[in-house]
Every structure is written in structure tokens, then in C-alpha cells.
Amino acid sequence: MKIIDIRTRCVAIPTNSMLRFNTGVHPGYFMRTIIEIFTDEGITGLGEVGGGDQRGAIEKIKPRLMGQDPFRLEAIKMRVLRTVYYLSNARIYAAIEMACLDIQGKFMNRPLCDLLGGAVRNKVPFIAYLFWRYDRPGGGDDARAEDLADHCEELADTLGVQSMKLKAGVMAPKEEARVLELCRERLGDDFGLRIDPNGVWSVATAIRIGQRLADLDIEYFEDPSWGLTGNAAVRAAVPMPIATNMYP
């Protein structure tokens, strides 16, 4: 089996408000690039990648992949993740790998989980993100902890999720701590709470907020400060687990 073509398209997934984060605002939609890989046996695989419009990057990589076997992922990886391109191409490779795995599952006529070791559960729990919002439904902006606590209750009721992660680093840290305090008060001890300021707080601020939240049984504190050294310093001073998706 050989790859004979790769096509891409962009889709904009609308949101019902503008979502704030530590360095800006999601402008009412999330952009995703969908990738389709076609093979000489008539099987097509689908993948996707975030980070805006990635069509140009995929077009540059496309010639390296023509004629490749979608089962030979290591060979494909070496063609995509050249050393000089590694940081910029990692997410592109993920989309290509996703599409190739889709092809493999279709070719074998088996669920993809069977090719990856087999299913271990039938359901996967989801969480929801809790963003500070501009132009929310019904008008107005989120400005106080009470606004986000109201929204947290709404999401729990409408989506049925049992855990929520606050995208922090937007308002004053003590106001964001109040969000979790109110959510715990309203939703009870069994509701999962997480917080992620995306590494923008100082070590001192992160420790102060972490200690304030110590009795709330937070599931984890994600990227509370900048870098592995900063996160390690916070971990030494607070009781909850520390998580990261920003640092290797």
C-alpha cells in the first residue's frame, strides 16, 4: 500500500463567546486543519491538527510522503521530523500519524484500539474548560468569580461532566482562587476541580494560591509557574499534584 495524495482543508469551529486566556482571546472560533491521506488501494485516512491554518506546512511536507507505506510510521516520522524541523513539525506529524492509523484500522477491518494493544474501557470521562468570557450569551463579560461559578454550574448541568479545569492567568490570582472556592461550595466535594494559569504566575504567587486552595482537594495544578524549575519549586511547597503540557 502506498500514499498517493494528501489533501487538506480548514474548518472553523464556532464558540458561543470569546474565550480569554493568559496572552489573548480566542475570537469566537477554534481553527483546525483536517488532513486526508489517500492510498493506491482506495483507503482514505483522516487526521487533524490545531494551531491555526496548517495547510502550507503540510503542503511542504507532502512530497516527502508520496509513495510511502502508511504502515511504516517510523519511516514516515523520519521524513517529517527532520532535526532542524522537529519543534515546528511535531504537531504536523501527529496529524499524519492519526490519518495513517485510520488507514491501518480500515485495512485490517478492526477497531484502531485493537492495533494499539486492545481496549481497556468502554467509556472515557470528559472534563470541561472554564474560561473567562467576553460577549457571553445574553450579553456582558465575565468579571467576577461568581460569573464563572455560575458558568461552571451551567456546564455541569448541560454537559453532565464531573470535572472542570479553570483557564487561569487572566484575572487577579486571588479572584481566580475564589472561582474554585465557589465551585467547590456549589458543586460539592465529589466534583473534580483543576486550575491552569499557563505558567504566567511567579513562584511566590503560585505557592500562595496553591496553599490557599490546599483544602479544596484540587485534582492537579497545571503549569503554575514558568519552567520545570519553577514548577518544581511550587511542588515542594503545595500539597496537590503538579501537571505540565508546556515543558518536556
DODOZA-661627 format. One record per residue (C-alpha): residue in three letters; x negated, z, y. Coordinates in steps of 0.02 Angstrom, whole numbers, plus 50000, padded with zeros to 5 digits. Layout:
+-----+-------+-------+-------+
!   r !    px !    pz !    py !
+-----+-------+-------+-------+
! Ala !     X !     Z !     Y !
...
+-----+-------+-------+-------+
This chain:
+-----+-------+-------+-------+
!   r !    px !    pz !    py !
+-----+-------+-------+-------+
! Met ! 50000 ! 50000 ! 50000 !
! Lys ! 49935 ! 49953 ! 50173 !
! Ile ! 49984 ! 49989 ! 50352 !
! Ile ! 50035 ! 49826 ! 50435 !
! Asp ! 50108 ! 49883 ! 50601 !
! Ile ! 50133 ! 50034 ! 50714 !
! Arg ! 50269 ! 50040 ! 50847 !
! Thr ! 50307 ! 50173 ! 50975 !
! Arg ! 50448 ! 50222 ! 51090 !
! Cys ! 50476 ! 50365 ! 51212 !
! Val ! 50630 ! 50474 ! 51215 !
! Ala ! 50680 ! 50599 ! 51349 !
! Ile ! 50774 ! 50748 ! 51278 !
! Pro ! 50881 ! 50824 ! 51417 !
! Thr ! 50893 ! 51008 ! 51456 !
! Asn ! 51038 ! 51089 ! 51548 !
! Ser ! 50925 ! 51163 ! 51682 !
! Met ! 50747 ! 51154 ! 51748 !
! Leu ! 50637 ! 51270 ! 51646 !
! Arg ! 50497 ! 51364 ! 51733 !
! Phe ! 50329 ! 51408 ! 51657 !
! Asn ! 50166 ! 51479 ! 51723 !
! Thr ! 50100 ! 51318 ! 51801 !
! Gly ! 50257 ! 51223 ! 51847 !
! Val ! 50429 ! 51165 ! 51794 !
! His ! 50499 ! 51059 ! 51653 !
! Pro ! 50602 ! 50935 ! 51757 !
! Gly ! 50764 ! 50933 ! 51660 !
! Tyr ! 50698 ! 50848 ! 51503 !
! Phe ! 50562 ! 50851 ! 51370 !
! Met ! 50468 ! 50689 ! 51336 !
! Arg ! 50424 ! 50642 ! 51157 !
! Thr ! 50340 ! 50487 ! 51087 !
! Ile ! 50410 ! 50426 ! 50921 !
! Ile ! 50293 ! 50331 ! 50807 !
! Glu ! 50346 ! 50211 ! 50668 !
! Ile ! 50219 ! 50156 ! 50538 !
! Phe ! 50264 ! 50002 ! 50437 !
! Thr ! 50188 ! 49957 ! 50268 !
! Asp ! 50172 ! 49798 ! 50166 !
! Glu ! 50290 ! 49872 ! 50037 !
! Gly ! 50434 ! 49888 ! 50160 !
! Ile ! 50423 ! 50077 ! 50180 !
! Thr ! 50426 ! 50147 ! 50357 !
! Gly ! 50370 ! 50321 ! 50409 !
! Leu ! 50418 ! 50417 ! 50565 !
! Gly ! 50316 ! 50541 ! 50667 !
! Glu ! 50324 ! 50616 ! 50841 !
! Val ! 50207 ! 50688 ! 50971 !
! Gly ! 50237 ! 50786 ! 51131 !
! Gly ! 50136 ! 50792 ! 51290 !
! Gly ! 50222 ! 50653 ! 51385 !
! Asp ! 50206 ! 50465 ! 51358 !
! Gln ! 50075 ! 50439 ! 51221 !
! Arg ! 50108 ! 50254 ! 51191 !
! Gly ! 49947 ! 50197 ! 51273 !
! Ala ! 49840 ! 50315 ! 51170 !
! Ile ! 49923 ! 50260 ! 51008 !
! Glu ! 49901 ! 50076 ! 51053 !
! Lys ! 49713 ! 50105 ! 51075 !
! Ile ! 49702 ! 50185 ! 50902 !
! Lys ! 49815 ! 50057 ! 50816 !
! Pro ! 49681 ! 49926 ! 50774 !
! Arg ! 49581 ! 50057 ! 50679 !
! Leu ! 49728 ! 50090 ! 50563 !
! Met ! 49782 ! 49915 ! 50516 !
! Gly ! 49757 ! 49888 ! 50329 !
! Gln ! 49733 ! 50073 ! 50291 !
! Asp ! 49818 ! 50156 ! 50144 !
! Pro ! 49942 ! 50290 ! 50207 !
! Phe ! 49897 ! 50397 ! 50056 !
! Arg ! 49714 ! 50407 ! 50111 !
! Leu ! 49738 ! 50531 ! 50251 !
! Glu ! 49557 ! 50585 ! 50258 !
! Ala ! 49500 ! 50407 ! 50291 !
! Ile ! 49634 ! 50388 ! 50425 !
! Lys ! 49583 ! 50554 ! 50503 !
! Met ! 49403 ! 50496 ! 50520 !
! Arg ! 49462 ! 50337 ! 50608 !
! Val ! 49571 ! 50435 ! 50730 !
! Leu ! 49470 ! 50593 ! 50757 !
! Arg ! 49303 ! 50521 ! 50808 !
! Thr ! 49195 ! 50660 ! 50876 !
! Val ! 49199 ! 50601 ! 51056 !
! Tyr ! 49389 ! 50585 ! 51049 !
! Tyr ! 49428 ! 50742 ! 50950 !
! Leu ! 49512 ! 50850 ! 51082 !
! Ser ! 49620 ! 50711 ! 51153 !
! Asn ! 49667 ! 50633 ! 50987 !
! Ala ! 49712 ! 50785 ! 50881 !
! Arg ! 49897 ! 50780 ! 50926 !
! Ile ! 49899 ! 50591 ! 50902 !
! Tyr ! 49829 ! 50612 ! 50727 !
! Ala ! 49964 ! 50742 ! 50690 !
! Ala ! 50099 ! 50614 ! 50728 !
! Ile ! 50012 ! 50482 ! 50621 !
! Glu ! 49992 ! 50604 ! 50478 !
! Met ! 50176 ! 50651 ! 50492 !
! Ala ! 50226 ! 50468 ! 50476 !
! Cys ! 50108 ! 50440 ! 50329 !
! Leu ! 50176 ! 50592 ! 50238 !
! Asp ! 50351 ! 50524 ! 50269 !
! Ile ! 50296 ! 50362 ! 50186 !
! Gln ! 50221 ! 50456 ! 50039 !
! Gly ! 50381 ! 50554 ! 50008 !
! Lys ! 50487 ! 50396 ! 50015 !
! Phe ! 50369 ! 50302 ! 49899 !
! Met ! 50372 ! 50444 ! 49771 !
! Asn ! 50559 ! 50469 ! 49795 !
! Arg ! 50528 ! 50656 ! 49810 !
! Pro ! 50555 ! 50783 ! 49949 !
! Leu ! 50397 ! 50796 ! 50050 !
! Cys ! 50384 ! 50981 ! 50011 !
! Asp ! 50350 ! 50932 ! 49829 !
! Leu ! 50194 ! 50839 ! 49885 !
! Leu ! 50135 ! 50991 ! 49982 !
! Gly ! 50149 ! 51119 ! 49844 !
! Gly ! 50337 ! 51141 ! 49823 !
! Ala ! 50474 ! 51232 ! 49917 !
! Val ! 50464 ! 51421 ! 49928 !
! Arg ! 50626 ! 51448 ! 50026 !
! Asn ! 50788 ! 51357 ! 50064 !
! Lys ! 50805 ! 51414 ! 50244 !
! Val ! 50685 ! 51439 ! 50389 !
! Pro ! 50736 ! 51559 ! 50528 !
! Phe ! 50731 ! 51491 ! 50705 !
! Ile ! 50698 ! 51579 ! 50868 !
! Ala ! 50747 ! 51528 ! 51044 !
! Tyr ! 50641 ! 51519 ! 51201 !
! Leu ! 50693 ! 51618 ! 51353 !
! Phe ! 50639 ! 51527 ! 51512 !
! Trp ! 50664 ! 51571 ! 51694 !
! Arg ! 50776 ! 51429 ! 51757 !
! Tyr ! 50808 ! 51329 ! 51913 !
! Asp ! 50976 ! 51243 ! 51935 !
! Arg ! 51057 ! 51328 ! 51787 !
! Pro ! 51232 ! 51278 ! 51725 !
! Gly ! 51359 ! 51339 ! 51850 !
! Gly ! 51231 ! 51337 ! 51990 !
! Gly ! 51096 ! 51455 ! 52051 !
! Asp ! 50925 ! 51506 ! 51988 !
! Asp ! 50864 ! 51648 ! 51879 !
! Ala ! 50791 ! 51778 ! 51997 !
! Arg ! 50811 ! 51948 ! 51913 !
! Ala ! 50783 ! 52021 ! 51741 !
! Glu ! 50971 ! 52038 ! 51724 !
! Asp ! 50989 ! 51849 ! 51735 !
! Leu ! 50876 ! 51822 ! 51585 !
! Ala ! 50955 ! 51964 ! 51487 !
! Asp ! 51124 ! 51880 ! 51513 !
! His ! 51050 ! 51715 ! 51454 !
! Cys ! 50972 ! 51799 ! 51303 !
! Glu ! 51142 ! 51867 ! 51251 !
! Glu ! 51218 ! 51694 ! 51277 !
! Leu ! 51088 ! 51609 ! 51168 !
! Ala ! 51105 ! 51740 ! 51032 !
! Asp ! 51294 ! 51713 ! 51029 !
! Thr ! 51294 ! 51522 ! 51039 !
! Leu ! 51142 ! 51482 ! 50929 !
! Gly ! 51150 ! 51628 ! 50810 !
! Val ! 50963 ! 51661 ! 50825 !
! Gln ! 50897 ! 51834 ! 50784 !
! Ser ! 50736 ! 51824 ! 50886 !
! Met ! 50687 ! 51767 ! 51061 !
! Lys ! 50523 ! 51731 ! 51150 !
! Leu ! 50508 ! 51755 ! 51338 !
! Lys ! 50402 ! 51625 ! 51427 !
! Ala ! 50321 ! 51744 ! 51549 !
! Gly ! 50188 ! 51722 ! 51684 !
! Val ! 50319 ! 51662 ! 51809 !
! Met ! 50389 ! 51816 ! 51897 !
! Ala ! 50306 ! 51983 ! 51933 !
! Pro ! 50244 ! 52058 ! 51769 !
! Lys ! 50347 ! 52216 ! 51789 !
! Glu ! 50506 ! 52112 ! 51813 !
! Glu ! 50466 ! 52015 ! 51654 !
! Ala ! 50440 ! 52179 ! 51562 !
! Arg ! 50614 ! 52230 ! 51621 !
! Val ! 50684 ! 52073 ! 51538 !
! Leu ! 50629 ! 52133 ! 51367 !
! Glu ! 50687 ! 52310 ! 51402 !
! Leu ! 50860 ! 52247 ! 51446 !
! Cys ! 50866 ! 52130 ! 51297 !
! Arg ! 50821 ! 52272 ! 51179 !
! Glu ! 50954 ! 52382 ! 51258 !
! Arg ! 51089 ! 52249 ! 51244 !
! Leu ! 51047 ! 52167 ! 51077 !
! Gly ! 50990 ! 52317 ! 50978 !
! Asp ! 50838 ! 52370 ! 50879 !
! Asp ! 50851 ! 52233 ! 50746 !
! Phe ! 50839 ! 52087 ! 50868 !
! Gly ! 50664 ! 52010 ! 50873 !
! Leu ! 50576 ! 52003 ! 51041 !
! Arg ! 50414 ! 51914 ! 51087 !
! Ile ! 50326 ! 51879 ! 51252 !
! Asp ! 50204 ! 51741 ! 51303 !
! Pro ! 50126 ! 51736 ! 51478 !
! Asn ! 50016 ! 51588 ! 51426 !
! Gly ! 49854 ! 51679 ! 51464 !
! Val ! 49882 ! 51698 ! 51652 !
! Trp ! 49880 ! 51888 ! 51663 !
! Ser ! 49722 ! 51986 ! 51691 !
! Val ! 49665 ! 52101 ! 51551 !
! Ala ! 49717 ! 52252 ! 51655 !
! Thr ! 49891 ! 52182 ! 51687 !
! Ala ! 49916 ! 52131 ! 51506 !
! Ile ! 49865 ! 52304 ! 51446 !
! Arg ! 49980 ! 52388 ! 51571 !
! Ile ! 50129 ! 52281 ! 51518 !
! Gly ! 50087 ! 52296 ! 51334 !
! Gln ! 50082 ! 52485 ! 51345 !
! Arg ! 50245 ! 52486 ! 51441 !
! Leu ! 50326 ! 52384 ! 51301 !
! Ala ! 50248 ! 52487 ! 51162 !
! Asp ! 50410 ! 52573 ! 51110 !
! Leu ! 50512 ! 52411 ! 51103 !
! Asp ! 50441 ! 52356 ! 50934 !
! Ile ! 50386 ! 52186 ! 51001 !
! Glu ! 50353 ! 52062 ! 50860 !
! Tyr ! 50198 ! 51996 ! 50949 !
! Phe ! 50115 ! 51975 ! 51118 !
! Glu ! 50059 ! 51793 ! 51134 !
! Asp ! 49908 ! 51745 ! 51240 !
! Pro ! 49922 ! 51898 ! 51352 !
! Ser ! 49759 ! 51858 ! 51442 !
! Trp ! 49631 ! 51720 ! 51458 !
! Gly ! 49519 ! 51676 ! 51310 !
! Leu ! 49479 ! 51759 ! 51146 !
! Thr ! 49377 ! 51894 ! 51233 !
! Gly ! 49522 ! 51937 ! 51348 !
! Asn ! 49646 ! 51939 ! 51205 !
! Ala ! 49531 ! 52049 ! 51101 !
! Ala ! 49517 ! 52173 ! 51244 !
! Val ! 49706 ! 52181 ! 51258 !
! Arg ! 49725 ! 52202 ! 51069 !
! Ala ! 49610 ! 52352 ! 51072 !
! Ala ! 49723 ! 52440 ! 51197 !
! Val ! 49901 ! 52396 ! 51142 !
! Pro ! 49995 ! 52431 ! 50980 !
! Met ! 50082 ! 52264 ! 50949 !
! Pro ! 50005 ! 52111 ! 50862 !
! Ile ! 49921 ! 51979 ! 50971 !
! Ala ! 49951 ! 51794 ! 50939 !
! Thr ! 49874 ! 51636 ! 51013 !
! Asn ! 49904 ! 51450 ! 51011 !
! Met ! 49787 ! 51412 ! 51156 !
! Tyr ! 49617 ! 51460 ! 51087 !
! Pro ! 49532 ! 51406 ! 50925 !
+-----+-------+-------+-------+
